[in-house]
């Protein structure tokens, strides 16, 4: 017997699908919501609710529910708790990350790049290599520290908002409408459908 779709799970736990946000991984809020779904599934396992009914109520795949049930049976409820962010920890502790943030705040010229004032991942990697003798995972580290990729501090002075809007509304719509025309393929069928 299936249970009704109740309010046990946040209606927005699905928040945009299964795909991960930019940069990969889940935010702490998303991890918390997913853990709530798994804990609700455990409650339903304990009530002997059938897997298809659980999957429907929690809006997840049956495969996930079967995996959760297998884990729950062998290792218990705690095995389905969130283990925190995935991946390995950063080799640079908070103290060294603070030093790095200070050096990044000084700008590239203070560290030998005088041609322009832009920090690139390669430059940050070189800086970390010079200072800490470690260079793995630089872009992940910068993301964790709150730095974003290719985001200028202020818009370019040459930027013409009117021209951009006109291009989006007129030119892009024409180009988008054309699209790619299907071309004959050299592939042949090996099986009939």
C-alpha positions in Angstrom: 0.0 0.0 0.0 1.4 3.4 -0.9 1.4 6.4 1.3 0.0 9.7 0.2 2.3 12.4 -1.1 2.6 14.3 2.1 4.6 17.4 3.1 7.4 15.4 4.7 9.8 16.4 2.0 10.5 20.0 1.1 8.7 20.7 -2.2 11.8 22.4 -3.6 14.3 19.7 -2.6 14.6 18.8 -6.3 15.6 22.4 -7.0 16.6 22.4 -10.6 17.1 18.7 -11.2 19.9 16.3 -10.5 22.6 18.2 -12.3 25.1 20.0 -10.1 25.6 23.7 -10.0 28.5 25.5 -11.5 31.8 24.1 -10.2 30.4 20.8 -9.3 29.3 19.5 -5.9 26.4 20.5 -3.8 25.8 23.4 -1.4 25.3 22.6 2.3 21.6 23.4 1.9 21.3 20.9 -1.0 23.2 18.2 0.9 20.8 18.8 3.9 17.7 18.5 1.7 19.0 15.3 0.1 19.7 13.9 3.5 16.2 14.7 4.6 14.8 12.7 1.6 17.0 9.7 2.5 15.9 9.9 6.2 12.2 10.1 5.1 12.9 7.0 3.0 14.3 5.2 6.1 11.1 6.1 8.0 9.1 4.5 5.2 11.3 1.4 5.1 10.6 0.9 8.8 6.8 1.1 8.0 7.3 -1.6 5.3 6.2 0.7 2.5 6.9 -0.7 -1.0 9.9 0.7 -3.0 7.8 2.0 -5.9 5.5 3.9 -3.5 8.5 5.5 -1.7 10.0 6.5 -5.0 6.8 8.1 -6.1 6.3 10.0 -2.9 9.9 11.3 -2.6 10.1 11.9 -6.4 13.3 9.9 -6.9 14.1 6.8 -8.9 13.3 3.4 -7.7 17.0 2.5 -8.3 18.0 5.1 -5.7 15.4 3.8 -3.2 16.7 0.2 -3.7 20.3 1.3 -3.1 19.2 3.3 0.0 17.3 0.3 1.4 20.3 -2.0 0.8 22.6 0.4 2.6 20.0 0.8 5.4 19.7 -2.9 5.9 23.4 -3.6 6.1 24.7 -0.4 7.8 21.7 1.3 9.4 20.2 4.8 9.3 23.5 6.6 10.0 25.0 5.2 6.8 22.6 7.4 4.8 23.6 10.6 6.5 25.4 13.2 4.5 29.2 12.9 4.7 29.8 16.6 3.9 31.3 18.0 0.7 32.7 15.5 -1.7 36.3 15.5 -2.8 39.4 15.6 -0.7 40.3 18.4 1.7 42.6 21.3 0.8 46.2 21.0 1.7 46.3 24.7 2.5 44.8 25.3 6.0 42.7 28.3 6.9 45.8 30.2 8.0 47.6 29.7 4.7 44.4 30.5 2.7 44.2 33.8 4.5 47.8 34.5 3.5 47.0 33.6 -0.1 43.9 35.9 0.0 46.2 38.7 1.2 48.6 38.1 -1.6 45.8 38.0 -4.2 44.5 41.3 -2.8 47.9 42.9 -3.4 47.4 42.3 -7.1 49.5 40.6 -9.8 52.0 43.5 -10.1 53.2 43.0 -6.5 54.2 39.4 -7.5 55.9 40.1 -10.8 53.2 40.3 -13.4 53.3 44.0 -14.5 51.8 43.7 -18.0 48.2 43.7 -16.7 46.3 43.5 -13.4 44.5 40.2 -14.0 44.8 37.1 -11.9 44.5 34.0 -14.0 44.4 30.4 -12.7 47.9 29.9 -14.2 49.2 32.9 -12.3 47.6 31.9 -9.0 49.0 28.4 -9.6 52.5 29.9 -10.1 52.1 32.1 -7.0 51.0 29.1 -4.8 53.9 27.0 -6.2 56.4 29.8 -5.3 55.0 30.4 -1.8 53.8 26.9 -0.7 55.4 24.4 -3.1 52.0 22.9 -3.9 49.9 23.4 -7.0 47.2 20.8 -7.2 43.5 21.8 -7.2 44.1 25.6 -7.6 40.8 26.3 -9.3 38.8 24.4 -6.7 40.7 26.2 -3.9 39.9 29.6 -5.5 36.2 28.6 -5.8 36.1 27.6 -2.1 37.7 30.9 -1.2 34.9 32.8 -3.0 36.8 33.8 -6.1 35.0 33.4 -9.4 36.2 32.7 -12.9 36.5 35.5 -15.4 34.4 38.0 -13.5 35.8 41.5 -13.8 35.5 43.8 -10.8 33.6 46.3 -12.9 32.1 46.3 -16.4 34.4 47.4 -19.3 34.0 51.0 -20.2 33.7 50.0 -23.8 30.6 48.0 -23.1 27.5 49.3 -25.0 24.4 47.9 -23.3 22.1 49.3 -26.1 24.1 47.4 -28.8 24.1 44.2 -26.8 20.3 44.4 -26.3 19.7 45.2 -30.0 21.9 42.2 -31.0 20.1 39.8 -28.6 16.6 40.9 -29.8 17.3 41.1 -33.5 20.5 39.4 -34.8 20.5 36.5 -32.3 16.8 35.7 -33.0 17.6 35.5 -36.7 20.6 33.3 -36.3 18.9 31.1 -33.7 15.9 30.6 -36.1 18.1 29.3 -38.8 19.8 26.7 -36.7 21.7 23.8 -38.2 20.1 22.0 -41.1 20.2 18.2 -40.9 22.9 16.7 -43.2 23.0 13.3 -44.6 25.0 11.0 -42.4 27.5 8.4 -43.5 26.4 6.1 -40.7 24.4 3.1 -41.7 22.0 1.2 -39.6 23.1 -2.2 -38.4 19.7 -3.1 -36.9 16.2 -2.3 -37.7 14.2 -0.5 -35.0 
